[in-house]
Amino acid sequence: MKPPRTFTRTCVNKLARGFTLVELLIVVAIIGVIAAIAVPQYGDYITRSKLAEATATLSEHRVKMEQFFQDNRTYVSACATGSIAATPTGRYFTYDCGTPTATTFTITATGVAAQGMDGFVFTINQANARGTTTVKTGWNGAGSTCWVTNKAGGC
């Protein structure tokens, strides 16, 4: 039978040593670098997800305008309250039908500043021509003939 193993004080100190200050600082630095990259990317992701409200609502409202036209042979008063194509409401954008004529309309979605969407303005008309009038500072694509949905100006 073997005698029980005994540990010297030096051996125990090496086993229960823990982390050094340098090791902890390296971990903090790595977390800082990851956070510096991830936080701005997450903010852009959130902005892109909010843009979906405008594009979906404008598309849906254009269909309603066409339904109104099929029933009435005019777009005049299509956006009136109580109409099938009443001006839509949204959380991140405000919508405006302008003044539709007998044969034309333009619907505009303007970003709500309090929701972080200031600067974004999208349009659509009776010909399904989509446009981005302005975009948020730091984004590309203002004046595009499509709805800009990413920071690089892509549609």
C-alpha positions in Angstrom: 0.0 0.0 0.0 1.2 3.5 -1.0 1.5 6.2 1.6 -0.9 9.1 1.2 0.4 11.9 -1.0 1.4 15.0 0.8 1.7 18.5 -0.7 4.4 20.9 0.2 3.4 24.6 0.7 5.1 25.6 -2.5 3.1 23.0 -4.5 -0.2 24.2 -3.0 0.5 27.9 -3.7 1.2 27.0 -7.4 -2.2 25.1 -7.7 -4.3 28.0 -6.1 -2.6 30.8 -7.9 -5.5 32.5 -9.7 -5.3 35.1 -12.4 -2.8 37.8 -12.6 -3.6 41.5 -13.2 -2.1 41.4 -16.7 -4.3 38.4 -17.7 -7.4 40.3 -16.4 -6.4 43.5 -18.3 -6.0 41.4 -21.5 -9.5 40.0 -21.1 -10.9 43.5 -20.5 -9.1 44.8 -23.6 -10.5 42.0 -25.8 -14.0 42.6 -24.6 -13.6 46.3 -25.3 -12.5 45.7 -28.9 -15.4 43.3 -29.5 -17.8 45.9 -28.0 -16.4 48.7 -30.1 -17.1 46.7 -33.2 -20.4 45.1 -32.2 -22.3 48.1 -30.8 -22.3 50.2 -34.0 -23.2 47.2 -36.1 -26.1 46.5 -33.8 -27.3 50.1 -34.2 -27.3 49.8 -38.0 -29.1 46.5 -37.8 -31.9 48.1 -35.7 -32.2 51.0 -38.1 -32.5 48.6 -41.1 -35.2 46.7 -39.2 -37.2 49.9 -38.7 -36.9 50.7 -42.4 -39.0 47.6 -43.1 -42.0 49.4 -41.7 -41.8 52.1 -44.3 -41.3 49.8 -47.3 -44.0 47.4 -46.2 -46.5 50.2 -45.4 -45.9 52.1 -48.7 -46.3 49.0 -50.7 -49.5 48.0 -48.9 -50.9 51.5 -49.2 -50.2 51.6 -52.9 -52.3 48.5 -53.4 -55.1 50.2 -51.4 -54.9 53.2 -53.6 -55.3 51.0 -56.7 -58.3 49.3 -55.1 -59.8 52.8 -54.5 -59.1 53.7 -58.2 -60.7 50.5 -59.5 -63.9 51.3 -57.5 -64.0 55.1 -58.2 -61.9 55.7 -61.4 -60.1 58.5 -59.6 -57.5 58.9 -56.8 -59.2 62.1 -55.5 -60.2 61.7 -51.8 -58.6 58.3 -51.7 -56.7 59.2 -48.5 -59.7 60.5 -46.7 -60.6 59.1 -43.3 -63.0 56.2 -43.7 -61.8 55.4 -47.2 -60.2 52.0 -48.0 -57.0 53.9 -48.7 -57.1 56.2 -45.6 -53.6 57.6 -44.7 -51.7 54.9 -42.8 -50.1 55.4 -39.4 -46.9 54.0 -38.1 -44.5 53.9 -35.2 -41.2 54.8 -36.9 -42.6 56.8 -39.9 -45.4 59.3 -40.6 -47.2 59.0 -43.9 -48.6 61.6 -46.2 -50.7 61.1 -49.3 -50.3 64.7 -50.5 -53.1 65.8 -52.8 -54.0 63.0 -55.2 -55.3 64.0 -58.6 -57.7 62.0 -60.8 -54.8 59.9 -62.3 -51.8 60.4 -60.0 -50.7 60.2 -56.4 -47.5 60.2 -54.4 -47.3 58.7 -50.9 -44.4 59.9 -48.7 -43.0 58.2 -45.6 -41.0 60.5 -43.3 -38.9 59.1 -40.4 -39.8 60.0 -36.9 -36.9 61.7 -35.2 -37.9 60.5 -31.7 -37.5 56.9 -32.9 -34.1 57.6 -34.4 -35.3 57.6 -38.0 -34.8 61.3 -38.7 -33.5 62.0 -42.2 -35.2 59.1 -44.0 -37.8 60.0 -46.6 -39.3 57.4 -49.0 -41.9 57.9 -51.7 -44.0 55.8 -54.1 -46.4 56.8 -56.8 -49.2 55.3 -59.0 -46.6 53.9 -61.4 -44.9 52.0 -58.6 -41.9 54.3 -58.9 -40.0 54.1 -55.6 -37.7 56.8 -54.4 -35.5 57.7 -51.5 -35.5 61.5 -51.1 -33.1 61.8 -48.2 -31.3 59.4 -45.8 -29.8 59.6 -42.3 -26.5 61.3 -41.9 -23.7 58.8 -42.6 -25.8 56.8 -45.0 -25.5 56.8 -48.8 -28.3 56.7 -51.4 -30.2 60.0 -51.2 -32.0 60.7 -54.4 -32.1 57.1 -55.4 -34.9 55.6 -57.6 -35.4 52.8 -55.1 -35.8 52.5 -51.3 -32.4 52.5 -49.7 -32.3 49.8 -47.0 -28.6 49.7 -46.0 -25.9 52.1 -45.0 -23.9 51.6 -48.3 -26.9 52.9 -50.3 -28.1 49.5 -51.5 -31.8 48.9 -52.3 
